[in-house]
Amino acid sequence: MLSSVLNSDRAIAVNIEIMRSFVRLRKLLEVDKSLARKFERLERKLESHDQAIVGILSAIRQLMHPPDKKRRGIGFTADLGG
């Protein structure tokens, strides 16, 4: 913004280059809409992979810490609650 306020040859040249850069950037974005779509698909794919990885890690954690097995008492026990 300073280059547009200053009135020197150098400031004018910098301002022109900045404007040209923005024009080039806008053209690239317009031309490469397919690239933008590819990036969007890639982001969605990574998102689904992230969810799958979270599920896998959760399953591994459960396998690392299995629930305690209930031990049966020694001898005969009868259900007398009849």
HTML snippet that shows the backbone in 3Dmol.js (N, CA, C, O; Angstrom):
<script src="https://3Dmol.org/build/3Dmol-min.js"></script>
<div id="view" style="width:600px;height:400px;position:relative"></div>
<script>
const pdb = `
ATOM      1  N   MET A   1       0.825  -1.189   0.000  1.00  0.00           N
ATOM      2  CA  MET A   1       0.000   0.000   0.000  1.00  0.00           C
ATOM      3  C   MET A   1       0.873   1.259   0.000  1.00  0.00           C
ATOM      4  O   MET A   1       0.505   2.298  -0.548  1.00  0.00           O
ATOM      5  N   LEU A   2       2.030   1.128   0.627  1.00  0.00           N
ATOM      6  CA  LEU A   2       2.929   2.269   0.661  1.00  0.00           C
ATOM      7  C   LEU A   2       3.418   2.608  -0.738  1.00  0.00           C
ATOM      8  O   LEU A   2       3.626   3.776  -1.067  1.00  0.00           O
ATOM      9  N   SER A   3       3.601   1.567  -1.568  1.00  0.00           N
ATOM     10  CA  SER A   3       4.087   1.825  -2.925  1.00  0.00           C
ATOM     11  C   SER A   3       3.067   2.602  -3.750  1.00  0.00           C
ATOM     12  O   SER A   3       3.442   3.293  -4.697  1.00  0.00           O
ATOM     13  N   SER A   4       1.787   2.501  -3.409  1.00  0.00           N
ATOM     14  CA  SER A   4       0.785   3.263  -4.160  1.00  0.00           C
ATOM     15  C   SER A   4       0.681   4.711  -3.669  1.00  0.00           C
ATOM     16  O   SER A   4       0.154   5.568  -4.378  1.00  0.00           O
ATOM     17  N   VAL A   5       1.184   4.986  -2.455  1.00  0.00           N
ATOM     18  CA  VAL A   5       1.138   6.339  -1.909  1.00  0.00           C
ATOM     19  C   VAL A   5       2.368   7.137  -2.324  1.00  0.00           C
ATOM     20  O   VAL A   5       2.274   8.323  -2.640  1.00  0.00           O
ATOM     21  N   LEU A   6       3.529   6.469  -2.319  1.00  0.00           N
ATOM     22  CA  LEU A   6       4.763   7.163  -2.675  1.00  0.00           C
ATOM     23  C   LEU A   6       4.759   7.531  -4.155  1.00  0.00           C
ATOM     24  O   LEU A   6       4.100   6.869  -4.956  1.00  0.00           O
ATOM     25  N   ASN A   7       5.470   8.553  -4.512  1.00  0.00           N
ATOM     26  CA  ASN A   7       5.430   9.046  -5.879  1.00  0.00           C
ATOM     27  C   ASN A   7       6.812   8.990  -6.538  1.00  0.00           C
ATOM     28  O   ASN A   7       7.188   9.894  -7.284  1.00  0.00           O
ATOM     29  N   SER A   8       7.561   7.920  -6.254  1.00  0.00           N
ATOM     30  CA  SER A   8       8.873   7.789  -6.887  1.00  0.00           C
ATOM     31  C   SER A   8       8.781   6.743  -7.993  1.00  0.00           C
ATOM     32  O   SER A   8       7.839   5.953  -8.046  1.00  0.00           O
ATOM     33  N   ASP A   9       9.779   6.755  -8.874  1.00  0.00           N
ATOM     34  CA  ASP A   9       9.791   5.777  -9.973  1.00  0.00           C
ATOM     35  C   ASP A   9       9.843   4.353  -9.434  1.00  0.00           C
ATOM     36  O   ASP A   9       9.180   3.453  -9.950  1.00  0.00           O
ATOM     37  N   ARG A  10      10.641   4.167  -8.391  1.00  0.00           N
ATOM     38  CA  ARG A  10      10.772   2.826  -7.812  1.00  0.00           C
ATOM     39  C   ARG A  10       9.448   2.366  -7.192  1.00  0.00           C
ATOM     40  O   ARG A  10       9.048   1.217  -7.386  1.00  0.00           O
ATOM     41  N   ALA A  11       8.772   3.230  -6.460  1.00  0.00           N
ATOM     42  CA  ALA A  11       7.491   2.886  -5.846  1.00  0.00           C
ATOM     43  C   ALA A  11       6.452   2.559  -6.908  1.00  0.00           C
ATOM     44  O   ALA A  11       5.667   1.625  -6.742  1.00  0.00           O
ATOM     45  N   ILE A  12       6.440   3.310  -7.985  1.00  0.00           N
ATOM     46  CA  ILE A  12       5.495   3.046  -9.075  1.00  0.00           C
ATOM     47  C   ILE A  12       5.781   1.690  -9.705  1.00  0.00           C
ATOM     48  O   ILE A  12       4.855   0.938 -10.009  1.00  0.00           O
ATOM     49  N   ALA A  13       7.072   1.371  -9.905  1.00  0.00           N
ATOM     50  CA  ALA A  13       7.442   0.076 -10.494  1.00  0.00           C
ATOM     51  C   ALA A  13       7.038  -1.075  -9.577  1.00  0.00           C
ATOM     52  O   ALA A  13       6.540  -2.098 -10.045  1.00  0.00           O
ATOM     53  N   VAL A  14       7.252  -0.909  -8.272  1.00  0.00           N
ATOM     54  CA  VAL A  14       6.868  -1.946  -7.310  1.00  0.00           C
ATOM     55  C   VAL A  14       5.356  -2.121  -7.312  1.00  0.00           C
ATOM     56  O   VAL A  14       4.863  -3.249  -7.285  1.00  0.00           O
ATOM     57  N   ASN A  15       4.620  -1.025  -7.342  1.00  0.00           N
ATOM     58  CA  ASN A  15       3.167  -1.095  -7.358  1.00  0.00           C
ATOM     59  C   ASN A  15       2.670  -1.832  -8.603  1.00  0.00           C
ATOM     60  O   ASN A  15       1.746  -2.641  -8.516  1.00  0.00           O
ATOM     61  N   ILE A  16       3.268  -1.561  -9.743  1.00  0.00           N
ATOM     62  CA  ILE A  16       2.884  -2.239 -10.984  1.00  0.00           C
ATOM     63  C   ILE A  16       3.157  -3.735 -10.879  1.00  0.00           C
ATOM     64  O   ILE A  16       2.330  -4.544 -11.300  1.00  0.00           O
ATOM     65  N   GLU A  17       4.302  -4.110 -10.322  1.00  0.00           N
ATOM     66  CA  GLU A  17       4.632  -5.538 -10.169  1.00  0.00           C
ATOM     67  C   GLU A  17       3.677  -6.238  -9.209  1.00  0.00           C
ATOM     68  O   GLU A  17       3.306  -7.393  -9.418  1.00  0.00           O
ATOM     69  N   ILE A  18       3.284  -5.531  -8.159  1.00  0.00           N
ATOM     70  CA  ILE A  18       2.316  -6.113  -7.221  1.00  0.00           C
ATOM     71  C   ILE A  18       0.986  -6.369  -7.926  1.00  0.00           C
ATOM     72  O   ILE A  18       0.394  -7.435  -7.758  1.00  0.00           O
ATOM     73  N   MET A  19       0.524  -5.426  -8.692  1.00  0.00           N
ATOM     74  CA  MET A  19      -0.736  -5.587  -9.423  1.00  0.00           C
ATOM     75  C   MET A  19      -0.631  -6.727 -10.436  1.00  0.00           C
ATOM     76  O   MET A  19      -1.562  -7.519 -10.582  1.00  0.00           O
ATOM     77  N   ARG A  20       0.490  -6.808 -11.126  1.00  0.00           N
ATOM     78  CA  ARG A  20       0.684  -7.904 -12.091  1.00  0.00           C
ATOM     79  C   ARG A  20       0.695  -9.253 -11.388  1.00  0.00           C
ATOM     80  O   ARG A  20       0.173 -10.235 -11.916  1.00  0.00           O
ATOM     81  N   SER A  21       1.279  -9.304 -10.217  1.00  0.00           N
ATOM     82  CA  SER A  21       1.305 -10.556  -9.457  1.00  0.00           C
ATOM     83  C   SER A  21      -0.106 -10.995  -9.084  1.00  0.00           C
ATOM     84  O   SER A  21      -0.453 -12.171  -9.202  1.00  0.00           O
ATOM     85  N   PHE A  22      -0.913 -10.044  -8.635  1.00  0.00           N
ATOM     86  CA  PHE A  22      -2.292 -10.386  -8.298  1.00  0.00           C
ATOM     87  C   PHE A  22      -3.081 -10.828  -9.525  1.00  0.00           C
ATOM     88  O   PHE A  22      -3.896 -11.747  -9.438  1.00  0.00           O
ATOM     89  N   VAL A  23      -2.851 -10.196 -10.646  1.00  0.00           N
ATOM     90  CA  VAL A  23      -3.541 -10.591 -11.881  1.00  0.00           C
ATOM     91  C   VAL A  23      -3.116 -12.008 -12.273  1.00  0.00           C
ATOM     92  O   VAL A  23      -3.957 -12.826 -12.646  1.00  0.00           O
ATOM     93  N   ARG A  24      -1.813 -12.302 -12.189  1.00  0.00           N
ATOM     94  CA  ARG A  24      -1.328 -13.651 -12.516  1.00  0.00           C
ATOM     95  C   ARG A  24      -1.930 -14.682 -11.576  1.00  0.00           C
ATOM     96  O   ARG A  24      -2.342 -15.757 -12.011  1.00  0.00           O
ATOM     97  N   LEU A  25      -1.982 -14.360 -10.300  1.00  0.00           N
ATOM     98  CA  LEU A  25      -2.560 -15.270  -9.319  1.00  0.00           C
ATOM     99  C   LEU A  25      -4.032 -15.533  -9.622  1.00  0.00           C
ATOM    100  O   LEU A  25      -4.478 -16.679  -9.555  1.00  0.00           O
ATOM    101  N   ARG A  26      -4.783 -14.503  -9.949  1.00  0.00           N
ATOM    102  CA  ARG A  26      -6.201 -14.661 -10.277  1.00  0.00           C
ATOM    103  C   ARG A  26      -6.372 -15.538 -11.514  1.00  0.00           C
ATOM    104  O   ARG A  26      -7.257 -16.393 -11.549  1.00  0.00           O
ATOM    105  N   LYS A  27      -5.521 -15.328 -12.542  1.00  0.00           N
ATOM    106  CA  LYS A  27      -5.599 -16.149 -13.753  1.00  0.00           C
ATOM    107  C   LYS A  27      -5.282 -17.607 -13.449  1.00  0.00           C
ATOM    108  O   LYS A  27      -5.939 -18.510 -13.966  1.00  0.00           O
ATOM    109  N   LEU A  28      -4.275 -17.835 -12.611  1.00  0.00           N
ATOM    110  CA  LEU A  28      -3.936 -19.211 -12.245  1.00  0.00           C
ATOM    111  C   LEU A  28      -5.097 -19.894 -11.553  1.00  0.00           C
ATOM    112  O   LEU A  28      -5.392 -21.059 -11.819  1.00  0.00           O
ATOM    113  N   LEU A  29      -5.754 -19.167 -10.666  1.00  0.00           N
ATOM    114  CA  LEU A  29      -6.886 -19.749  -9.950  1.00  0.00           C
ATOM    115  C   LEU A  29      -8.050 -20.028 -10.889  1.00  0.00           C
ATOM    116  O   LEU A  29      -8.750 -21.026 -10.721  1.00  0.00           O
ATOM    117  N   GLU A  30      -8.266 -19.173 -11.864  1.00  0.00           N
ATOM    118  CA  GLU A  30      -9.354 -19.398 -12.819  1.00  0.00           C
ATOM    119  C   GLU A  30      -9.044 -20.570 -13.733  1.00  0.00           C
ATOM    120  O   GLU A  30      -9.919 -21.386 -14.022  1.00  0.00           O
ATOM    121  N   VAL A  31      -7.793 -20.656 -14.192  1.00  0.00           N
ATOM    122  CA  VAL A  31      -7.408 -21.698 -15.134  1.00  0.00           C
ATOM    123  C   VAL A  31      -7.356 -23.056 -14.454  1.00  0.00           C
ATOM    124  O   VAL A  31      -7.757 -24.064 -15.035  1.00  0.00           O
ATOM    125  N   ASP A  32      -6.872 -23.080 -13.245  1.00  0.00           N
ATOM    126  CA  ASP A  32      -6.656 -24.362 -12.578  1.00  0.00           C
ATOM    127  C   ASP A  32      -7.769 -24.731 -11.611  1.00  0.00           C
ATOM    128  O   ASP A  32      -7.514 -25.169 -10.489  1.00  0.00           O
ATOM    129  N   LYS A  33      -8.987 -24.553 -12.050  1.00  0.00           N
ATOM    130  CA  LYS A  33     -10.103 -24.986 -11.210  1.00  0.00           C
ATOM    131  C   LYS A  33     -10.064 -26.501 -11.028  1.00  0.00           C
ATOM    132  O   LYS A  33     -10.469 -27.020  -9.987  1.00  0.00           O
ATOM    133  N   SER A  34      -9.572 -27.207 -12.050  1.00  0.00           N
ATOM    134  CA  SER A  34      -9.455 -28.655 -11.916  1.00  0.00           C
ATOM    135  C   SER A  34      -8.458 -29.012 -10.823  1.00  0.00           C
ATOM    136  O   SER A  34      -8.654 -29.980 -10.089  1.00  0.00           O
ATOM    137  N   LEU A  35      -7.398 -28.234 -10.718  1.00  0.00           N
ATOM    138  CA  LEU A  35      -6.427 -28.467  -9.655  1.00  0.00           C
ATOM    139  C   LEU A  35      -7.065 -28.214  -8.292  1.00  0.00           C
ATOM    140  O   LEU A  35      -6.817 -28.954  -7.340  1.00  0.00           O
ATOM    141  N   ALA A  36      -7.869 -27.191  -8.201  1.00  0.00           N
ATOM    142  CA  ALA A  36      -8.564 -26.896  -6.950  1.00  0.00           C
ATOM    143  C   ALA A  36      -9.504 -28.039  -6.588  1.00  0.00           C
ATOM    144  O   ALA A  36      -9.598 -28.422  -5.422  1.00  0.00           O
ATOM    145  N   ARG A  37     -10.207 -28.588  -7.594  1.00  0.00           N
ATOM    146  CA  ARG A  37     -11.099 -29.725  -7.338  1.00  0.00           C
ATOM    147  C   ARG A  37     -10.310 -30.935  -6.879  1.00  0.00           C
ATOM    148  O   ARG A  37     -10.747 -31.663  -5.988  1.00  0.00           O
ATOM    149  N   LYS A  38      -9.137 -31.158  -7.489  1.00  0.00           N
ATOM    150  CA  LYS A  38      -8.299 -32.289  -7.071  1.00  0.00           C
ATOM    151  C   LYS A  38      -7.844 -32.127  -5.629  1.00  0.00           C
ATOM    152  O   LYS A  38      -7.836 -33.094  -4.867  1.00  0.00           O
ATOM    153  N   PHE A  39      -7.466 -30.909  -5.249  1.00  0.00           N
ATOM    154  CA  PHE A  39      -7.079 -30.666  -3.869  1.00  0.00           C
ATOM    155  C   PHE A  39      -8.246 -30.928  -2.919  1.00  0.00           C
ATOM    156  O   PHE A  39      -8.062 -31.482  -1.835  1.00  0.00           O
ATOM    157  N   GLU A  40      -9.429 -30.530  -3.328  1.00  0.00           N
ATOM    158  CA  GLU A  40     -10.608 -30.743  -2.489  1.00  0.00           C
ATOM    159  C   GLU A  40     -10.877 -32.232  -2.295  1.00  0.00           C
ATOM    160  O   GLU A  40     -11.168 -32.679  -1.186  1.00  0.00           O
ATOM    161  N   ARG A  41     -10.778 -33.006  -3.400  1.00  0.00           N
ATOM    162  CA  ARG A  41     -10.960 -34.459  -3.293  1.00  0.00           C
ATOM    163  C   ARG A  41      -9.899 -35.076  -2.400  1.00  0.00           C
ATOM    164  O   ARG A  41     -10.194 -35.953  -1.589  1.00  0.00           O
ATOM    165  N   LEU A  42      -8.676 -34.622  -2.549  1.00  0.00           N
ATOM    166  CA  LEU A  42      -7.582 -35.139  -1.728  1.00  0.00           C
ATOM    167  C   LEU A  42      -7.831 -34.843  -0.253  1.00  0.00           C
ATOM    168  O   LEU A  42      -7.605 -35.703   0.598  1.00  0.00           O
ATOM    169  N   GLU A  43      -8.290 -33.642   0.052  1.00  0.00           N
ATOM    170  CA  GLU A  43      -8.590 -33.295   1.441  1.00  0.00           C
ATOM    171  C   GLU A  43      -9.681 -34.189   2.003  1.00  0.00           C
ATOM    172  O   GLU A  43      -9.587 -34.634   3.147  1.00  0.00           O
ATOM    173  N   ARG A  44     -10.719 -34.460   1.211  1.00  0.00           N
ATOM    174  CA  ARG A  44     -11.791 -35.340   1.681  1.00  0.00           C
ATOM    175  C   ARG A  44     -11.274 -36.748   1.913  1.00  0.00           C
ATOM    176  O   ARG A  44     -11.643 -37.397   2.892  1.00  0.00           O
ATOM    177  N   LYS A  45     -10.414 -37.223   1.010  1.00  0.00           N
ATOM    178  CA  LYS A  45      -9.860 -38.564   1.147  1.00  0.00           C
ATOM    179  C   LYS A  45      -9.007 -38.654   2.414  1.00  0.00           C
ATOM    180  O   LYS A  45      -9.088 -39.634   3.155  1.00  0.00           O
ATOM    181  N   LEU A  46      -8.196 -37.638   2.657  1.00  0.00           N
ATOM    182  CA  LEU A  46      -7.368 -37.629   3.862  1.00  0.00           C
ATOM    183  C   LEU A  46      -8.227 -37.608   5.114  1.00  0.00           C
ATOM    184  O   LEU A  46      -7.893 -38.233   6.120  1.00  0.00           O
ATOM    185  N   GLU A  47      -9.336 -36.883   5.042  1.00  0.00           N
ATOM    186  CA  GLU A  47     -10.242 -36.818   6.177  1.00  0.00           C
ATOM    187  C   GLU A  47     -10.800 -38.202   6.499  1.00  0.00           C
ATOM    188  O   GLU A  47     -10.868 -38.593   7.665  1.00  0.00           O
ATOM    189  N   SER A  48     -11.200 -38.942   5.461  1.00  0.00           N
ATOM    190  CA  SER A  48     -11.739 -40.284   5.708  1.00  0.00           C
ATOM    191  C   SER A  48     -10.638 -41.224   6.182  1.00  0.00           C
ATOM    192  O   SER A  48     -10.893 -42.116   6.992  1.00  0.00           O
ATOM    193  N   HIS A  49      -9.423 -41.036   5.689  1.00  0.00           N
ATOM    194  CA  HIS A  49      -8.310 -41.865   6.157  1.00  0.00           C
ATOM    195  C   HIS A  49      -8.009 -41.571   7.621  1.00  0.00           C
ATOM    196  O   HIS A  49      -7.713 -42.480   8.396  1.00  0.00           O
ATOM    197  N   ASP A  50      -8.086 -40.307   7.991  1.00  0.00           N
ATOM    198  CA  ASP A  50      -7.846 -39.943   9.384  1.00  0.00           C
ATOM    199  C   ASP A  50      -8.844 -40.643  10.302  1.00  0.00           C
ATOM    200  O   ASP A  50      -8.473 -41.137  11.367  1.00  0.00           O
ATOM    201  N   GLN A  51     -10.103 -40.683   9.890  1.00  0.00           N
ATOM    202  CA  GLN A  51     -11.128 -41.338  10.694  1.00  0.00           C
ATOM    203  C   GLN A  51     -10.840 -42.837  10.800  1.00  0.00           C
ATOM    204  O   GLN A  51     -11.021 -43.428  11.864  1.00  0.00           O
ATOM    205  N   ALA A  52     -10.392 -43.452   9.703  1.00  0.00           N
ATOM    206  CA  ALA A  52     -10.073 -44.875   9.725  1.00  0.00           C
ATOM    207  C   ALA A  52      -8.889 -45.148  10.653  1.00  0.00           C
ATOM    208  O   ALA A  52      -8.891 -46.135  11.389  1.00  0.00           O
ATOM    209  N   ILE A  53      -7.890 -44.285  10.618  1.00  0.00           N
ATOM    210  CA  ILE A  53      -6.716 -44.458  11.472  1.00  0.00           C
ATOM    211  C   ILE A  53      -7.110 -44.342  12.942  1.00  0.00           C
ATOM    212  O   ILE A  53      -6.616 -45.101  13.776  1.00  0.00           O
ATOM    213  N   VAL A  54      -7.990 -43.403  13.264  1.00  0.00           N
ATOM    214  CA  VAL A  54      -8.457 -43.257  14.642  1.00  0.00           C
ATOM    215  C   VAL A  54      -9.147 -44.543  15.097  1.00  0.00           C
ATOM    216  O   VAL A  54      -8.938 -44.991  16.225  1.00  0.00           O
ATOM    217  N   GLY A  55      -9.963 -45.137  14.232  1.00  0.00           N
ATOM    218  CA  GLY A  55     -10.637 -46.396  14.563  1.00  0.00           C
ATOM    219  C   GLY A  55      -9.652 -47.528  14.778  1.00  0.00           C
ATOM    220  O   GLY A  55      -9.816 -48.325  15.702  1.00  0.00           O
ATOM    221  N   ILE A  56      -8.638 -47.611  13.945  1.00  0.00           N
ATOM    222  CA  ILE A  56      -7.617 -48.659  14.076  1.00  0.00           C
ATOM    223  C   ILE A  56      -6.856 -48.497  15.386  1.00  0.00           C
ATOM    224  O   ILE A  56      -6.638 -49.472  16.105  1.00  0.00           O
ATOM    225  N   LEU A  57      -6.451 -47.259  15.698  1.00  0.00           N
ATOM    226  CA  LEU A  57      -5.718 -47.019  16.940  1.00  0.00           C
ATOM    227  C   LEU A  57      -6.576 -47.350  18.162  1.00  0.00           C
ATOM    228  O   LEU A  57      -6.069 -47.868  19.156  1.00  0.00           O
ATOM    229  N   SER A  58      -7.849 -47.056  18.090  1.00  0.00           N
ATOM    230  CA  SER A  58      -8.754 -47.385  19.189  1.00  0.00           C
ATOM    231  C   SER A  58      -8.841 -48.898  19.386  1.00  0.00           C
ATOM    232  O   SER A  58      -8.822 -49.383  20.518  1.00  0.00           O
ATOM    233  N   ALA A  59      -8.936 -49.637  18.289  1.00  0.00           N
ATOM    234  CA  ALA A  59      -8.994 -51.101  18.383  1.00  0.00           C
ATOM    235  C   ALA A  59      -7.697 -51.658  18.956  1.00  0.00           C
ATOM    236  O   ALA A  59      -7.727 -52.588  19.761  1.00  0.00           O
ATOM    237  N   ILE A  60      -6.568 -51.104  18.554  1.00  0.00           N
ATOM    238  CA  ILE A  60      -5.275 -51.563  19.078  1.00  0.00           C
ATOM    239  C   ILE A  60      -5.191 -51.303  20.576  1.00  0.00           C
ATOM    240  O   ILE A  60      -4.708 -52.149  21.329  1.00  0.00           O
ATOM    241  N   ARG A  61      -5.660 -50.136  21.011  1.00  0.00           N
ATOM    242  CA  ARG A  61      -5.642 -49.835  22.453  1.00  0.00           C
ATOM    243  C   ARG A  61      -6.499 -50.825  23.235  1.00  0.00           C
ATOM    244  O   ARG A  61      -6.126 -51.247  24.330  1.00  0.00           O
ATOM    245  N   GLN A  62      -7.645 -51.193  22.673  1.00  0.00           N
ATOM    246  CA  GLN A  62      -8.499 -52.172  23.351  1.00  0.00           C
ATOM    247  C   GLN A  62      -7.813 -53.527  23.427  1.00  0.00           C
ATOM    248  O   GLN A  62      -7.942 -54.231  24.429  1.00  0.00           O
ATOM    249  N   LEU A  63      -7.085 -53.900  22.381  1.00  0.00           N
ATOM    250  CA  LEU A  63      -6.378 -55.181  22.403  1.00  0.00           C
ATOM    251  C   LEU A  63      -5.210 -55.152  23.388  1.00  0.00           C
ATOM    252  O   LEU A  63      -4.856 -56.181  23.963  1.00  0.00           O
ATOM    253  N   MET A  64      -4.620 -53.989  23.579  1.00  0.00           N
ATOM    254  CA  MET A  64      -3.506 -53.877  24.509  1.00  0.00           C
ATOM    255  C   MET A  64      -3.975 -53.990  25.963  1.00  0.00           C
ATOM    256  O   MET A  64      -3.206 -54.407  26.830  1.00  0.00           O
ATOM    257  N   HIS A  65      -5.214 -53.625  26.230  1.00  0.00           N
ATOM    258  CA  HIS A  65      -5.766 -53.663  27.581  1.00  0.00           C
ATOM    259  C   HIS A  65      -7.073 -54.450  27.566  1.00  0.00           C
ATOM    260  O   HIS A  65      -8.153 -53.866  27.659  1.00  0.00           O
ATOM    261  N   PRO A  66      -6.976 -55.784  27.448  1.00  0.00           N
ATOM    262  CA  PRO A  66      -8.218 -56.568  27.410  1.00  0.00           C
ATOM    263  C   PRO A  66      -8.927 -56.491  28.762  1.00  0.00           C
ATOM    264  O   PRO A  66      -8.281 -56.267  29.785  1.00  0.00           O
ATOM    265  N   PRO A  67     -10.234 -56.673  28.774  1.00  0.00           N
ATOM    266  CA  PRO A  67     -10.970 -56.623  30.043  1.00  0.00           C
ATOM    267  C   PRO A  67     -10.541 -57.788  30.934  1.00  0.00           C
ATOM    268  O   PRO A  67     -10.166 -58.855  30.447  1.00  0.00           O
ATOM    269  N   ASP A  68     -10.602 -57.564  32.244  1.00  0.00           N
ATOM    270  CA  ASP A  68     -10.248 -58.626  33.182  1.00  0.00           C
ATOM    271  C   ASP A  68     -11.257 -59.758  33.074  1.00  0.00           C
ATOM    272  O   ASP A  68     -12.467 -59.537  33.025  1.00  0.00           O
ATOM    273  N   LYS A  69     -10.723 -60.991  33.036  1.00  0.00           N
ATOM    274  CA  LYS A  69     -11.611 -62.151  32.952  1.00  0.00           C
ATOM    275  C   LYS A  69     -12.162 -62.448  34.340  1.00  0.00           C
ATOM    276  O   LYS A  69     -11.443 -62.387  35.337  1.00  0.00           O
ATOM    277  N   LYS A  70     -13.440 -62.768  34.385  1.00  0.00           N
ATOM    278  CA  LYS A  70     -14.038 -63.136  35.661  1.00  0.00           C
ATOM    279  C   LYS A  70     -13.584 -64.550  36.004  1.00  0.00           C
ATOM    280  O   LYS A  70     -13.692 -65.477  35.201  1.00  0.00           O
ATOM    281  N   ARG A  71     -13.085 -64.678  37.193  1.00  0.00           N
ATOM    282  CA  ARG A  71     -12.629 -65.998  37.628  1.00  0.00           C
ATOM    283  C   ARG A  71     -13.787 -66.703  38.322  1.00  0.00           C
ATOM    284  O   ARG A  71     -14.539 -66.116  39.100  1.00  0.00           O
ATOM    285  N   ARG A  72     -13.890 -67.943  38.014  1.00  0.00           N
ATOM    286  CA  ARG A  72     -14.919 -68.742  38.673  1.00  0.00           C
ATOM    287  C   ARG A  72     -14.402 -69.201  40.018  1.00  0.00           C
ATOM    288  O   ARG A  72     -13.222 -69.510  40.185  1.00  0.00           O
ATOM    289  N   GLY A  73     -15.295 -69.236  40.952  1.00  0.00           N
ATOM    290  CA  GLY A  73     -14.928 -69.705  42.295  1.00  0.00           C
ATOM    291  C   GLY A  73     -14.622 -71.188  42.282  1.00  0.00           C
ATOM    292  O   GLY A  73     -15.044 -71.923  41.389  1.00  0.00           O
ATOM    293  N   ILE A  74     -13.881 -71.610  43.289  1.00  0.00           N
ATOM    294  CA  ILE A  74     -13.529 -73.029  43.396  1.00  0.00           C
ATOM    295  C   ILE A  74     -14.671 -73.742  44.128  1.00  0.00           C
ATOM    296  O   ILE A  74     -15.189 -73.241  45.126  1.00  0.00           O
ATOM    297  N   GLY A  75     -15.047 -74.893  43.628  1.00  0.00           N
ATOM    298  CA  GLY A  75     -16.074 -75.699  44.285  1.00  0.00           C
ATOM    299  C   GLY A  75     -17.425 -75.481  43.641  1.00  0.00           C
ATOM    300  O   GLY A  75     -17.556 -74.776  42.641  1.00  0.00           O
ATOM    301  N   PHE A  76     -18.432 -76.109  44.244  1.00  0.00           N
ATOM    302  CA  PHE A  76     -19.785 -76.061  43.726  1.00  0.00           C
ATOM    303  C   PHE A  76     -20.536 -74.904  44.367  1.00  0.00           C
ATOM    304  O   PHE A  76     -20.499 -74.710  45.582  1.00  0.00           O
ATOM    305  N   THR A  77     -21.227 -74.130  43.506  1.00  0.00           N
ATOM    306  CA  THR A  77     -22.104 -73.098  44.046  1.00  0.00           C
ATOM    307  C   THR A  77     -23.479 -73.323  43.471  1.00  0.00           C
ATOM    308  O   THR A  77     -23.629 -73.610  42.283  1.00  0.00           O
ATOM    309  N   ALA A  78     -24.462 -73.195  44.299  1.00  0.00           N
ATOM    310  CA  ALA A  78     -25.849 -73.438  43.859  1.00  0.00           C
ATOM    311  C   ALA A  78     -26.623 -72.137  43.954  1.00  0.00           C
ATOM    312  O   ALA A  78     -26.388 -71.317  44.842  1.00  0.00           O
ATOM    313  N   ASP A  79     -27.531 -71.966  43.041  1.00  0.00           N
ATOM    314  CA  ASP A  79     -28.387 -70.788  43.061  1.00  0.00           C
ATOM    315  C   ASP A  79     -29.592 -71.139  43.890  1.00  0.00           C
ATOM    316  O   ASP A  79     -30.476 -71.854  43.417  1.00  0.00           O
ATOM    317  N   LEU A  80     -29.655 -70.655  45.119  1.00  0.00           N
ATOM    318  CA  LEU A  80     -30.750 -71.000  46.046  1.00  0.00           C
ATOM    319  C   LEU A  80     -31.799 -69.905  46.109  1.00  0.00           C
ATOM    320  O   LEU A  80     -32.662 -69.920  46.987  1.00  0.00           O
ATOM    321  N   GLY A  81     -31.734 -68.957  45.188  1.00  0.00           N
ATOM    322  CA  GLY A  81     -32.645 -67.815  45.231  1.00  0.00           C
ATOM    323  C   GLY A  81     -34.034 -68.141  44.746  1.00  0.00           C
ATOM    324  O   GLY A  81     -34.828 -67.209  44.621  1.00  0.00           O
ATOM    325  N   GLY A  82     -34.385 -69.299  44.477  1.00  0.00           N
ATOM    326  CA  GLY A  82     -35.566 -69.856  44.007  1.00  0.00           C
ATOM    327  C   GLY A  82     -36.819 -69.250  43.906  1.00  0.00           C
ATOM    328  O   GLY A  82     -37.778 -69.883  43.464  1.00  0.00           O
TER     329      GLY A  82
END
`;
const viewer = $3Dmol.createViewer("view");
viewer.addModel(pdb, "pdb");
viewer.setStyle({}, {cartoon: {color: "spectrum"}});
viewer.zoomTo();
viewer.render();
</script>
